[in-house]
Amino acid sequence: MKNSISISDIQKLAIPALISGIAEPVLSITDTIIVGNMSENATISLGAVGIVGSFISMLIWVFGQTRSVISSLVSQSLGKNKIDEVKSLPAQGIFIIVSCSMLILLLTFFNAEGLFKFYNASGKLLNFCVEYFQIRIWGLPFTLFTIGVFGIFRGLQNTYYPMLVAISGTIINIVLDIILVYGITDLINPMFLKGAAYASLIAQVSMAVLASILLYTKTEIGLRLTLPLNPQIKLFMGMFGNLVIRTLALNITLYFCNAYATKYGDEFIAAYTIAINLWFLVAFIIDGYSSAGTILSGKLYGQNSFKSLLKLSVDLSKIGVLVGVVMCFIGFVFYYPLGKIFNNDIAVLNEFYKIFWIVLIIFPLCSIAFIFDGMFKGLGWMKDLRNVLLFSTIIIFIPSLLLFDYYELELYGIFYAFTLWIIARSIPLIIKFRKTFSILSQKM
């Protein structure tokens, strides 16, 4: 088979991508564990970390779509042996997105209190959200810069250097979390929630510096801004725009989850925070294979290797489902110890244990959704991803959540609706992919 991709080829890209991909959820989980075990205000602080973390993740996912767009365009150009045509594009794209993020930073920084009232936060919880957010938000431009550089490396079929950057940032964050939150006797006073925010910020800056050093020393694609604009910048912005709408739809789902969990009470938002952080961790593990799909599908599509694309989708799906099943099994084995790692409040743990089984059983379903999501990104079919997320969010998730809330299912309702949302994301992508490339492969 022309340009066939082996399981070994997939693993060489997926394993480093997996490791680098879990950096963000590990940073969030580190904050969650450290903050959840503080000696004072642990439960309310944990709720603040969950709410703020969700909002910042939304910003990163929206503006961080540059990684997928850059990776898609670079990998397709690599497959066509026309890499010189896109050398100036990444710097221009990253500059535009980072500049936009600075505007968002300023707007949200000075309106933080009003912002988090939309999440149903009030009183002490609202104050903690504002305090934590006004430190964490300064890391946004640095994170988006790093994500853009990761897109360049991935387009060049390299996931090793992003892995090194991610590991370095994670280690820095964990060490500083412990030092700044809890303090060091006679040296550093405990900073509690502020300490967790500063630890994350310093880690984000460090990752941006290291990523730029590796890009300049290991590739021929630089970040010097040049004019005129690359001919593909219009395509870049169109793909980015579709992914922004798609990601906004995704984050509307997460907003409703947070808002309803907060409405139910402090122990509910704390339990939801633990559950969703564990889901994010596994999601980003599976996303390593989704990233391999993005990287390889872009190159194969550029080479018109349609039969190889079909085989790649089958191989990735099998691996993804297997990973999901293994994560599900591990979760059930450590069902009760996992909750106690994050929090010791009995009320919080009781709510967490009630719904964690739902989170576990959707892992294999998530695998399919993420794999095809990644492959569509590599193909550059961002409009399809946009439409599927709008459908699954507006037509499936929101009505389901409102119905379950009406029947007072609380966290059960949130995760039942979440499961239906995952299923609705998967089915249309599978049908479109199989139908399209089955026809094209027969014509070759």
N, C-alpha and C positions, 0 to 999 in steps of 0.2 A: 504493500500500500504506500502510495506516494507520501513522503513526509510524515510517516506514521509516528505517533508519540507513544512512548512506552510508559509503563507504570513508574519506572526509575526516573524518567524525565519529569514526570509529574511531581514525584517526591522531592527531587532536587530543588524545585521551585517552591513547592508547597510547605515543606518543613521550615525553611527560614522565614517564609511569609507568615506561617502560623505563629512562629515565635515573635516576630515583629508586630504582628497583628494584635496579639494579646497584651501589648504594652499599655494601651489606653485603658482596657478594663482592669488590668492589674493595678494601674495607678488609682483607679476609682475604688477598687476593692481594698487596696492598702489604706486609703483614707477611711473607708467604711469600717474596717477592722480596728484600726488605731483609734478613731473617733468613738466608735461604739463601745470601747473599753476604757474611756476616760473616767476619771474619778468624779467628775461633776458634769451635769447637763448632758449626759451621754445620749439619751433617747432623742431629745430635741435636736441636739447637734447632728445626730445621725439622719434625722429627717431633713435638716438643712443641706447636708451633703448630698442626699438623694435628689432633692428638688433642684439645687444649683447644678449638680453634676448632670442631670437630665437636660437642663437648658443649655449648658456649655457643650455637651455632646451634640445637641441639635445644631448649634452653630458650626461645630467642627464638621459634622456630617454634611451640612448644606454647602459650606464653602470649601470643604475638603474634597469635593467631587472633582477638583482639578487633578487629583491623582489618577482617577479612572480615565478621565479624558486624555490626559497626557500619555498615560500608559497605552491606551487604545491607539492613538494616532502614531506614537513612536513605534509600537510593535507592528502595526500594519505597514508602516513605511519600511521597517526592517525586513518584513516578509517580502516586500516588493523590491528590496535592495535600493531604496531611495531615501536613506536616512538623512542625507545632507539637506533634503528639502524641508526638514522640520527642526533643524538645529537651533534656529532662533526662536521657535515657538514657545518652548517651556518657560524661558525667562519672561517673555511678554505676558503669558498667561498667569504666572505666579505673581508678577508685579500688579496686575489688575486685581487679583483676588485678595492679596495682602492689603492693598490700598483700601478696598471695600471693607475689609475686616477692621481696619483702624477706625473707620466711620461708625461701624456697628459698635465697636468698643466704647467710643465716646458717648454715643446715644444711650447705651444701656447702663454705663457706669453712673451717669447722673440721673437715671430714672429707675434705679434698682428697686427701690421700695414699691413703686407702682407696678413694676414688672412682676414681682413675686406675690403681689396680692392676687394676680390672675391665677396663681397656683393654689389659691385658698389659704395661703400662709398668713398668720396674724400673730400679734403679741410677740412673745419671746422667739418663737420660730421664725417670724418675719425678720426680726433684728439679726438673728444668727445667719439667715440666708443672705442678707445684705452685706454683712461683715465678711463672710466667706467669699461671696461673689466678687466684691470689689478688689479682691486680691487675685483670685483665680483668672479673671477675665483678661488680665494683662498678658497672659500666656497665649492667648488666641492667635495673634499674628505669627508668633514663633512656631506654633504647632502647624498652622496652615503652610508656612514656608517649608517646614520639614516634610509635610505630606506631599507637597508639590515635587520636592526632590526625590522622594520615594517613587513617585510616578515615573520620573525619568529613568531611574534604575530598573524599575519593573518593565518598562517598555523595551529596555535593552536586554531583557531576559535575565536580570540579576536581582535576586532577593537577599543575597548574602549581606551586602553592606547596609541595607535598611535594618536587617536583623541586628547587626552590631550596634547601630545607633539606638535601636529600641531597648536592647539589653542594658546599655550604658545608662539611658534615661531612667529605666525602671529601678536599677540599683541605687542611683542617686536619690530617687524619690523615696524609696523605702528607708534608706539610712537617715535622710533628713526628716522624714515623718516621725520616726522614733525619737530623734534628738529634739526636734522643735516642739512637738506636741507634748511629750512627757518631760522634756528638759533634762539637764545633767546637774546633779547636785553640786552646788557651790560654783557652777560655771554658767549655766543657762537656765533661766526661769521657764517653767512650762508655759507654752503659748496656746495650748489647747486647740480650738478650731482654727485660729489664725495660723498656727504652726503647720497644720495640714495644708492650708492654702499656699503658704510660702514654699513648702517642700515641692508641691506640684509645679509651681511657677518656675523655680530654679531648675527643675528637671527638664521642663519644656525648653527653656533657653539653652541649656546644655546640649540637648538633642539637635537644635537648629544649628548651633556652631559646628558640631561634629559632622552633621549631614553635609554642610557646605564644604568643609575640608575634604571629605571623601569624594564629593562630586568633582571638585577641581583637580584632585590628584589621580582619580581612577577612571575618568571618562573624558571624551572630547567635547561634551556638551557643557557649555558654561552658563552662567547666569547674568552675563553682561547684557544690559538692555540695549537693543539696536533698533534702528528704523531703516527702511519702512517696515510696517507691520507684515508679518508672515502671511502669505496668501491663504493659509488655512486657519487664520485667527477667527474668521467668520464661522467656519465649521466648529472650531473650538468653543466659541461662545454659544452657538446653537446647542451643541451637545451638553455643555455645562448648564445652560438654561433649563433643558429638559430634566437633567438630573437634580437640579435645585428644586423644581416643582415636585419631582418624585420624592425627594428627601424631605421636603416640607410635609408632604402627605404622610410619610413615615413618622415624622416627629409630631404630627397632630395626634397620631395614635398614642405615642408615648406621653404627650401632654395630657390627654384625657385619662390615661392610666394614673399618672401622678395626681392630677386634680381630684379624681374620684377617691383615690386611696387617702389623700389628705383630708377630704371631706368626712371620711369615715372615722378619723381620729388619729392621734399621735402613734399609737401602737400599730395601726394599720399601715400608715405611710412608712414607718420603720421596717415592718415586716416586708412590705412591698419592695423597699430599697434593697434589702438583703436578697430577696428572690430575683429581682431584675438584674442585680449586679452579677449573680451567679449565672443567669441566662446570658448576659453580655459576655462573660468569660468564655462559655462554651460556644457562643455564636462566633466569637472572634477566632477560636480554635478551628472551627469548621470553615471560617472565612479564609484560612490559609489555603485551602483547596479551591475555594471560590476565586482567590487571587491568582492561583495557578491557571484556572480556567480563563480568567481575563487575559493573562499574559500569552498563553498558548493559543487561544482562539483568535486573538488579534493577528498573530503571526500566520496561522494557518489560513485565515480568511484572506489575508494579503496574498497568500500563495495559491488561492483557489483550491485548497485541499479539503473538499467538502466531505469526502468519506472519512478522512481523519478527524474532522470535526464531530461527526456522528459518534465515532468510536470514543473520542475524548469525553463526550457528554456521558456516555455509558460508564466508562471507567471512573470518572469523577463522582458520578452519582453513587456507584457502589461503595467507593471509599468514604464518601460523605455520610451515607447512611450507617456504615459500619462504625465510624467515629461517633455519630449521634447515639447509636445503641450502646456503645462502650461508656460514653459519658452518662447516659441514663442509668446504666447498671451501677457505676461508681456512685452516683448520686443517691441511689436507694440504699447502697451498702453503708454510706456515711450520712444517712438522712438526718439523724439527730445531732451528731457532732458538728456538722457543718453550720447549723444554726447557732450553736454555742460559741463558735469562733467569732461571730460578728457581734453578738449581744447576749447579755445575761438576764435581761428583763423578761420575767415569766410571761407577761401579757403579750410582749412582742413575739416571743418564741412560739407561743400557742397559735397565734395567727399565722405565723410563717409555716409551721408544721401542717396546718390545715390545707394549704394550697401548693406546697412545694412539689407534690407528686404531679400536678398538672404541668408545671414547668419542665419536669424531667421527661414526661412522655412525649412532649412536642419536639424534643431535640432531633429525632430522626426526620420529622417533617420539615424542620428548619433547614436541615442539610440540603434537601432537594431545592427549596426556595433559594438558598444562598448560592448553590452551584450554578443554577441557570441564571440567576441575577448577575453573577460574575461573568459568565460567558456572553451574555447580551451586552455587557459593558465592553468587553473585548471586541465584539463585532461592531460596536458603535451604534447599536440599536437603542438609543436612549429614549426615543419617543415611545417605544413599546413599554419600557420600564416605567415611564411616567404614567401612561394610561392604566397599567395594571395596578400600580400603587394607589392611584386616585379611585379606581373601582373598589379595591379591597378595603380602603379606609372609609370612603363615603357611603358605599352601598352595603358593605358587610360589617365592618367593625363598629362604627358609631351606632347604627340602629341596634345591633346586638347588645352593646354595652348599655344603652338606654333601657332596653327591654329587661336585661338582667338586673339593672339597678332598680327598676320599678318593682321587681319581685324581691328586692332587698338581699341579693346574693353576695353583696360586698366584694371581698377579694376573689371569691369564686367567680363572680360575674366578670370581673376584669380579665381573669386568665382564660375563662371560657371564650370570651369575645376575641381575645388575643390568639387563641388556637384557630378559630374560624378565619381570622385575618391571615395567618400563615398559610393555611390551605388555599385561600383565594389568591394569594400571591403566586403560588406554585403552578397551578393547573394551566392557566393561559400561556405561560412561558414555555412549558413543556410541549404543548400542542403546536405553538407557532414554530418552535425550533425544529421539532421532528418533521413537521409537514414541509417546511422550507428546504431543509438540507436533504431530505429523502428524495425530493424532486430534483434538486441541483446535482446530487451525486449520481443519479441515473443518467443525467445528460452528459456527464464527463466521459 
